[in-house]
Amino acid sequence: RRHFAGGPFILQQDWAPSHGSRSTLAVLEAHFPGFLDKNLWPASSPGLNPMDFSVWGMLEGKIAGKVFATVDDLKAALEVAWASIDDGYLRRTVNSVKKRLRACVKARGSNFEILL
């Protein structure tokens, strides 16, 4: 919410097994009404998920080359990297999803990256 200044957004699930658990669905229904259920989204579609096609790579770049002694150290570094993300970057990334969806439809669900 901080990154989108209270503007409207929709939470999109992917096909991770934990996303279909009853506890996860209860939290989503309580806090993110209108979320896109995993069954409304194609499986194995990283090109349509902003976290996959953009954000994870950016976060990886921020911590690349560093050595972490523990998983907790890695998590802490990722939290710092996440907090440093520019709101404009996130908005541009999310706003590009519509174009990606159109390209996916045009490619009939096949590889659409070349159409972007």
MARBA-3410 file (N, C-alpha, C, O; in Angstrom, 1 decimal):
116
0.8,-1.2,0.0,0.0,0.0,0.0,0.9,1.3,0.0,0.5,2.2,-0.6 ~ 2.0,1.2,0.7,2.9,2.3,0.7,3.4,2.7,-0.7,3.5,3.8,-1.1 ~ 3.7,1.6,-1.4,4.3,1.8,-2.8,3.2,2.4,-3.7,3.6,3.0,-4.7 ~ 1.9,2.1,-3.5,0.9,2.6,-4.4,0.1,3.7,-3.9,-1.0,4.0,-4.4 ~ 0.5,4.3,-2.8,-0.1,5.6,-2.3,-1.6,5.4,-2.1,-2.4,6.3,-2.4
-2.0,4.3,-1.6,-3.5,4.1,-1.4,-4.3,3.9,-2.6,-5.5,3.7,-2.5 ~ -3.6,3.8,-3.8,-4.4,3.6,-5.1,-4.9,2.2,-5.2,-4.4,1.3,-4.4 ~ -5.7,2.0,-6.1,-6.2,0.6,-6.3,-5.2,-0.4,-6.8,-4.3,0.0,-7.6 ~ -5.2,-1.6,-6.3,-4.4,-2.6,-6.8,-5.1,-4.0,-6.6,-6.0,-4.1,-5.8 ~ -4.6,-5.0,-7.3,-5.2,-6.3,-7.2,-4.0,-7.3,-6.9,-3.0,-7.2,-7.6
-4.2,-8.1,-5.9,-3.2,-9.1,-5.6,-3.4,-10.3,-6.5,-4.5,-10.8,-6.6 ~ -2.3,-10.7,-7.1,-2.3,-11.8,-8.1,-1.6,-13.0,-7.5,-0.4,-12.8,-7.1 ~ -2.2,-14.1,-7.4,-1.6,-15.3,-6.9,-1.0,-16.1,-8.1,-1.4,-15.9,-9.2 ~ 0.1,-16.9,-7.8,0.5,-17.8,-8.8,0.2,-19.2,-8.3,-0.6,-19.4,-7.4 ~ 0.9,-20.2,-8.9,0.5,-21.6,-8.6,1.4,-22.2,-7.5,1.4,-23.4,-7.4
2.0,-21.4,-6.7,2.8,-22.0,-5.5,1.8,-22.7,-4.6,0.7,-22.2,-4.3 ~ 2.1,-24.0,-4.2,1.2,-24.8,-3.4,0.6,-24.1,-2.2,-0.5,-24.2,-1.8 ~ 1.5,-23.3,-1.5,1.0,-22.6,-0.3,-0.1,-21.6,-0.6,-0.8,-21.2,0.3 ~ -0.2,-21.1,-1.8,-1.2,-20.1,-2.1,-2.6,-20.6,-2.1,-3.6,-19.8,-2.1 ~ -2.8,-21.9,-2.2,-4.1,-22.5,-2.1,-4.5,-23.0,-0.8,-5.6,-23.6,-0.6
-3.7,-22.8,0.2,-4.0,-23.4,1.6,-5.2,-22.6,2.2,-5.4,-21.4,1.8 ~ -6.0,-23.2,3.0,-7.1,-22.5,3.6,-6.7,-21.3,4.4,-7.4,-20.3,4.4 ~ -5.6,-21.4,5.1,-5.1,-20.2,5.9,-4.8,-19.0,5.0,-5.1,-17.9,5.3 ~ -4.1,-19.3,3.9,-3.7,-18.3,3.0,-4.9,-17.6,2.4,-5.0,-16.4,2.3 ~ -5.9,-18.5,1.9,-7.1,-17.9,1.3,-7.9,-17.1,2.3,-8.5,-16.1,1.9
-7.9,-17.5,3.6,-8.6,-16.7,4.6,-8.0,-15.3,4.8,-8.7,-14.3,4.9 ~ -6.7,-15.3,4.8,-6.0,-14.0,4.9,-6.3,-13.1,3.7,-6.6,-11.9,3.8 ~ -6.2,-13.7,2.5,-6.4,-13.0,1.3,-7.9,-12.4,1.2,-8.1,-11.2,0.9 ~ -8.8,-13.2,1.6,-10.2,-12.8,1.5,-10.5,-11.7,2.5,-11.3,-10.8,2.3 ~ -9.8,-11.7,3.7,-10.0,-10.7,4.7,-9.3,-9.4,4.4,-9.8,-8.3,4.6
-8.1,-9.4,3.7,-7.3,-8.2,3.5,-7.2,-7.8,2.1,-6.8,-6.6,1.8 ~ -7.5,-8.7,1.1,-7.4,-8.3,-0.3,-8.6,-8.7,-1.1,-8.5,-9.6,-2.0 ~ -9.8,-8.2,-0.8,-10.9,-8.6,-1.5,-10.7,-8.3,-3.0,-10.2,-7.3,-3.4 ~ -11.2,-9.3,-3.8,-11.0,-9.1,-5.2,-9.7,-9.7,-5.8,-9.4,-9.5,-6.9 ~ -8.9,-10.4,-4.9,-7.6,-10.9,-5.3,-7.9,-11.9,-6.5,-9.0,-12.6,-6.5
-6.9,-12.1,-7.3,-7.0,-13.0,-8.4,-6.6,-14.4,-8.0,-5.4,-14.6,-7.7 ~ -7.5,-15.3,-7.8,-7.3,-16.7,-7.4,-6.3,-17.3,-8.4,-6.4,-17.0,-9.6 ~ -5.5,-18.3,-7.9,-4.6,-18.9,-8.8,-5.2,-19.6,-10.0,-4.6,-19.8,-11.0 ~ -6.5,-20.0,-9.8,-7.2,-20.7,-10.9,-7.6,-19.8,-12.0,-8.0,-20.3,-13.1 ~ -7.5,-18.5,-11.8,-7.8,-17.5,-12.9,-6.5,-17.1,-13.6,-6.6,-16.2,-14.5
-5.4,-17.7,-13.3,-4.2,-17.3,-13.8,-3.5,-18.5,-14.4,-3.5,-19.5,-13.8 ~ -2.9,-18.4,-15.6,-2.2,-19.5,-16.2,-1.0,-20.0,-15.4,-0.2,-19.2,-14.9 ~ -0.9,-21.3,-15.2,0.3,-21.9,-14.5,1.5,-21.6,-15.3,1.5,-21.4,-16.6 ~ 2.7,-21.6,-14.7,4.0,-21.4,-15.3,4.0,-20.2,-16.2,4.3,-20.2,-17.4 ~ 3.6,-19.0,-15.7,3.5,-17.8,-16.5,4.3,-16.6,-15.8,3.8,-15.6,-15.5
5.7,-16.8,-15.7,6.5,-15.8,-15.0,6.5,-14.5,-15.8,6.7,-13.4,-15.2 ~ 6.2,-14.5,-17.1,6.2,-13.3,-17.9,5.0,-12.4,-17.6,5.0,-11.3,-18.1 ~ 4.1,-12.9,-16.9,2.9,-12.1,-16.5,2.9,-11.7,-15.0,2.0,-11.0,-14.6 ~ 3.9,-12.1,-14.3,4.0,-11.8,-12.9,5.1,-10.8,-12.6,6.2,-11.1,-12.9 ~ 4.7,-9.6,-12.2,5.7,-8.5,-12.0,6.9,-8.9,-11.1,8.0,-8.5,-11.3
6.6,-9.7,-10.1,7.7,-10.2,-9.2,8.7,-11.0,-10.0,9.9,-10.9,-9.8 ~ 8.2,-11.9,-10.9,9.1,-12.7,-11.7,9.8,-12.0,-12.8,11.0,-12.2,-13.0 ~ 9.1,-11.2,-13.6,9.7,-10.6,-14.8,10.5,-9.4,-14.4,11.2,-8.9,-15.3 ~ 10.4,-8.9,-13.2,11.1,-7.6,-12.9,11.7,-7.6,-11.5,12.9,-7.4,-11.4 ~ 10.9,-7.7,-10.5,11.3,-7.3,-9.1,12.4,-8.3,-8.6,13.3,-7.8,-8.0
12.2,-9.6,-8.7,13.2,-10.5,-8.2,14.5,-10.3,-8.7,15.5,-10.3,-8.0 ~ 14.6,-10.0,-10.0,15.9,-9.7,-10.7,16.6,-8.5,-10.1,17.8,-8.4,-9.9 ~ 15.7,-7.5,-9.9,16.3,-6.2,-9.3,16.8,-6.4,-7.9,17.8,-5.9,-7.5 ~ 16.0,-7.2,-7.1,16.4,-7.5,-5.7,17.7,-8.3,-5.7,18.6,-8.0,-5.0 ~ 17.8,-9.3,-6.6,19.0,-10.1,-6.8,20.2,-9.2,-7.1,21.3,-9.4,-6.5
20.0,-8.2,-8.0,21.1,-7.3,-8.3,21.6,-6.5,-7.2,22.8,-6.2,-7.1 ~ 20.7,-6.1,-6.3,21.0,-5.3,-5.1,21.9,-6.1,-4.1,22.7,-5.5,-3.3 ~ 21.7,-7.4,-4.1,22.5,-8.2,-3.1,23.6,-9.1,-3.7,24.3,-9.8,-3.0 ~ 23.7,-9.0,-5.0,24.6,-9.9,-5.8,26.1,-9.6,-5.3,26.4,-8.5,-5.0 ~ 26.8,-10.7,-5.2,28.2,-10.6,-4.8,28.4,-10.6,-3.3,29.6,-10.6,-2.9
27.4,-10.5,-2.6,27.5,-10.5,-1.1,27.4,-12.0,-0.6,26.7,-12.8,-1.2 ~ 28.1,-12.2,0.5,28.0,-13.6,1.1,27.2,-13.4,2.4,27.5,-12.5,3.2 ~ 26.3,-14.3,2.6,25.5,-14.3,3.8,25.8,-15.5,4.7,25.7,-16.7,4.2 ~ 26.0,-15.3,5.9,26.4,-16.4,6.8,25.2,-17.3,7.2,25.3,-18.5,7.4 ~ 24.0,-16.7,7.2,22.8,-17.4,7.5,21.6,-17.0,6.6,21.7,-16.0,6.0
20.6,-17.8,6.6,19.4,-17.5,5.9,18.8,-16.2,6.5,18.3,-15.4,5.7 ~ 18.9,-16.1,7.8,18.3,-14.8,8.4,19.1,-13.6,7.9,18.4,-12.5,7.7 ~ 20.4,-13.7,7.7,21.1,-12.6,7.1,20.7,-12.3,5.7,20.6,-11.1,5.3 ~ 20.4,-13.3,4.9,19.9,-13.1,3.6,18.6,-12.4,3.6,18.3,-11.5,2.8 ~ 17.7,-12.9,4.4,16.4,-12.3,4.6,16.5,-10.8,5.0,15.7,-10.0,4.4
17.3,-10.5,5.9,17.5,-9.1,6.3,18.0,-8.3,5.2,17.5,-7.1,5.0 ~ 18.9,-8.8,4.4,19.4,-8.0,3.2,18.3,-7.8,2.2,18.2,-6.7,1.6 ~ 17.5,-8.8,2.0,16.4,-8.7,1.0,15.4,-7.7,1.5,14.8,-6.9,0.7 ~ 15.1,-7.6,2.8,14.2,-6.7,3.4,14.7,-5.2,3.2,13.9,-4.3,2.9 ~ 16.0,-5.0,3.4,16.6,-3.7,3.2,16.5,-3.3,1.7,16.2,-2.2,1.4
16.8,-4.3,0.8,16.7,-4.0,-0.6,15.3,-3.7,-1.0,15.0,-2.8,-1.8 ~ 14.3,-4.4,-0.5,12.9,-4.2,-0.8,12.5,-2.8,-0.3,11.8,-2.1,-1.1 ~ 12.9,-2.4,0.9,12.6,-1.1,1.4,13.2,0.1,0.5,12.7,1.2,0.6 ~ 14.2,-0.3,-0.2,14.9,0.8,-1.0,14.3,0.9,-2.4,14.7,1.8,-3.2 ~ 13.3,0.1,-2.7,12.7,0.1,-4.1,12.0,1.5,-4.3,11.2,1.9,-3.5
12.3,2.0,-5.4,11.7,3.3,-5.9,10.2,3.0,-6.2,9.9,2.1,-7.0 ~ 9.3,3.8,-5.7,7.9,3.7,-6.0,7.6,3.8,-7.5,6.7,3.0,-8.0 ~ 8.3,4.7,-8.2,8.1,4.8,-9.6,8.4,3.5,-10.4,7.8,3.2,-11.3 ~ 9.5,2.9,-9.9,9.9,1.6,-10.6,8.8,0.6,-10.4,8.4,-0.1,-11.4 ~ 8.2,0.5,-9.2,7.1,-0.5,-9.0,5.9,-0.1,-9.9,5.3,-1.0,-10.4
5.6,1.1,-9.9,4.4,1.6,-10.7,4.6,1.2,-12.2,3.7,0.7,-12.8 ~ 5.8,1.5,-12.7,6.1,1.3,-14.1,6.0,-0.2,-14.4,5.5,-0.7,-15.4 ~ 6.5,-1.0,-13.5,6.5,-2.5,-13.6,5.1,-3.0,-13.6,4.7,-3.8,-14.5 ~ 4.3,-2.6,-12.7,2.9,-3.1,-12.6,2.1,-2.5,-13.8,1.3,-3.3,-14.3 ~ 2.3,-1.3,-14.2,1.6,-0.8,-15.3,1.9,-1.5,-16.6,1.1,-1.4,-17.6
3.0,-2.2,-16.7,3.4,-2.9,-17.9,2.7,-4.2,-18.1,2.7,-4.8,-19.1 ~ 2.0,-4.6,-17.0,1.3,-5.9,-17.0,0.2,-6.0,-18.1,0.0,-7.0,-18.8 ~ -0.6,-4.9,-18.3,-1.6,-4.8,-19.3,-1.1,-5.1,-20.7,-1.7,-5.9,-21.4 ~ 0.0,-4.5,-21.0,0.7,-4.7,-22.3,1.1,-6.2,-22.4,1.0,-6.7,-23.5 ~ 1.6,-6.7,-21.3,2.0,-8.1,-21.4,0.9,-9.1,-21.6,0.9,-10.1,-22.3
-0.3,-8.8,-20.9,-1.5,-9.6,-21.0,-2.0,-9.6,-22.5,-2.3,-10.6,-23.0 ~ -2.0,-8.4,-23.1,-2.4,-8.3,-24.5,-1.5,-9.1,-25.4,-2.0,-9.7,-26.3 ~ -0.2,-9.0,-25.1,0.8,-9.7,-26.0,0.6,-11.2,-25.8,0.7,-12.0,-26.8 ~ 0.3,-11.7,-24.6,0.1,-13.1,-24.3,-1.2,-13.6,-25.1,-1.2,-14.6,-25.7 ~ -2.2,-12.8,-25.1,-3.4,-13.1,-25.8,-3.1,-13.2,-27.3,-3.6,-14.1,-28.0
-2.4,-12.2,-27.8,-2.1,-12.1,-29.2,-1.3,-13.4,-29.6,-1.4,-13.9,-30.7 ~ -0.4,-13.8,-28.7,0.5,-15.0,-29.0,-0.3,-16.3,-28.6,0.3,-17.4,-28.7 ~ -1.5,-16.2,-28.3,-2.3,-17.3,-27.9,-1.7,-18.2,-26.8,-1.7,-19.4,-26.9 ~ -1.1,-17.5,-25.8,-0.6,-18.1,-24.7,0.8,-18.7,-24.9,1.5,-19.2,-24.0 ~ 1.4,-18.5,-26.1,2.7,-18.9,-26.4,3.7,-17.8,-25.9,3.3,-16.9,-25.3
5.0,-18.0,-26.3,6.0,-17.0,-25.9,5.6,-15.7,-26.5,5.5,-15.6,-27.8 ~ 5.5,-14.7,-25.7,5.1,-13.4,-26.2,6.1,-12.3,-26.0,5.9,-11.1,-26.4 ~ 7.2,-12.6,-25.4,8.2,-11.6,-25.0,8.7,-10.8,-26.3,9.0,-9.6,-26.2 ~ 8.7,-11.5,-27.4,9.2,-10.8,-28.7,8.2,-9.7,-29.1,8.6,-8.9,-29.8 ~ 7.0,-9.8,-28.6,5.9,-8.8,-29.0,6.0,-7.6,-28.2,5.3,-6.6,-28.5
6.8,-7.6,-27.2,6.8,-6.4,-26.2,7.7,-5.3,-26.8,7.8,-4.2,-26.1
END
